[in-house]
Amino acid sequence: MMNLEKLIRPNIWKLKPYSSARSEFKGEASVFLDANENPYNYPYNRYPDPLQRELKEKIARIKSVRASQIMIGNGSDEPIDLVFRIFCEPKEENVVAIDPTYGMYEVCADINDVEYRKVLLNNDFSLDADRVLQSVDKHTKLIFLCSPNNPTGNLLNREEMLKIVTQFQGIVIIDEAYIDFSTEKSWLTDIDNYPNIIVLQTFSKAWGLASVRCGLAFASEEIIGFFNKVKYPYNINLLTQEFVSKQLEKEDDKNQWVKTLVEERSRMKKELEVLPLVEKVYPSQANSLLVKVPDANSTYKYLVDKGVIVRNRNSISLCLNCLRITVGSPEENSSLLNELKVYK
Ligand SMILES: *Cc1c(COP(=O)(O)O)cnc(C)c1O
């Protein structure tokens, strides 16, 4: 069984969190003179709910988890930073992550002065659990897995992931930013079975809300309690809480967008594969395609000249001469394909 006290930094375990007026008194009243708020300009004069209870109840219903298993962040970037601050002693402890993967894990490790150990994926971007577990030592607190992965787009094998989840004595962070675009079931259903996992999801991709900055971490109630202690008390403002709450009513739109994007992903893959320029299109379960060309730098520059911007991943591990192309609207995708068709 996992001993959370051995994993949490001692200063965080014994932290006495900031106690806001809004968290000390939660009930109904007619006169609020406890928070040095301005009485005018309702409702913006009042501090928002620090635990976003209404929004969490709605998310809990959609995701089939309990509200107490949810942390809402300013994008997924907030919980990614918080796991370092909760679990990792700077300069002493380390984390392990697959390579290539999402760049924010390493940036947050560097900011928090925590050693970041990269474990190469296989050449087809599949996961070798044993290689990951071999790079773990007694100072390893976290392992980052991203599935579907970014920038590669592939799912990691569930059995290999499970091996890591069951054999590693620390916390496994499973980033599911792209799960809506995939056929694989989410690890959310396993939060009760594996108390050492933290599942990350976001409203930035399938829900079309990147500008709103709203990300989610799902974990045991005990771990969520530590997120709540360490996060800024009012990390999600009222406008965001109310707006996201309303956007959740657009689940049918979200599903339609996902359906269109998944269809477009397979159309693009087929059309890209027959272009002389394209050496390989990697299988993707995300809203992007990783495409290998003879010279990614020159193809990237050519497309920029045509006003079409893709991501040059040439300098990323195992991604030599690869471009990451986001699946856009049918019209946007056709523009890209047309430019590549006439590439000399
Ligand atoms: C886009 C992305 C996110 C989302 O980040 P936000 O801060 O929620 O916008 C998280 N993880 C991965 C792997 C991503 O590609």
The ligand as an SDF file (V2000), in Angstrom:
LIG
                    3D

 15 15  0  0  0  0  0  0  0  0999 V2000
   -2.0940   20.9420  -24.6780 C   0  0  0  0  0  0  0  0  0  0  0  0
   -1.6300   20.0150  -23.5980 C   0  0  0  0  0  0  0  0  0  0  0  0
   -2.0460   20.2060  -22.2860 C   0  0  0  0  0  0  0  0  0  0  0  0
   -2.9950   21.3040  -21.9350 C   0  0  0  0  0  0  0  0  0  0  0  0
   -2.4320   22.3070  -21.2610 O   0  0  0  0  0  0  0  0  0  0  0  0
   -3.3700   23.4750  -20.6850 P   0  0  0  0  0  0  0  0  0  0  0  0
   -2.4600   24.1590  -19.7470 O   0  0  0  0  0  0  0  0  0  0  0  0
   -4.5230   22.7880  -19.9900 O   0  0  0  0  0  0  0  0  0  0  0  0
   -3.8370   24.2890  -21.8300 O   0  0  0  0  0  0  0  0  0  0  0  0
   -1.6390   19.3210  -21.3180 C   0  0  0  0  0  0  0  0  0  0  0  0
   -0.8550   18.2770  -21.6240 N   0  0  0  0  0  0  0  0  0  0  0  0
   -0.4510   18.0470  -22.8820 C   0  0  0  0  0  0  0  0  0  0  0  0
    0.3610   16.8590  -23.1820 C   0  0  0  0  0  0  0  0  0  0  0  0
   -0.8160   18.9230  -23.8990 C   0  0  0  0  0  0  0  0  0  0  0  0
   -0.3840   18.6980  -25.1420 O   0  0  0  0  0  0  0  0  0  0  0  0
  1  2  1  0
  2  3  1  0
  2 14  2  0
  3  4  1  0
  3 10  2  0
  4  5  1  0
  5  6  1  0
  6  7  2  0
  6  8  1  0
  6  9  1  0
 10 11  1  0
 11 12  2  0
 12 13  1  0
 12 14  1  0
 14 15  1  0
M  END
$$$$
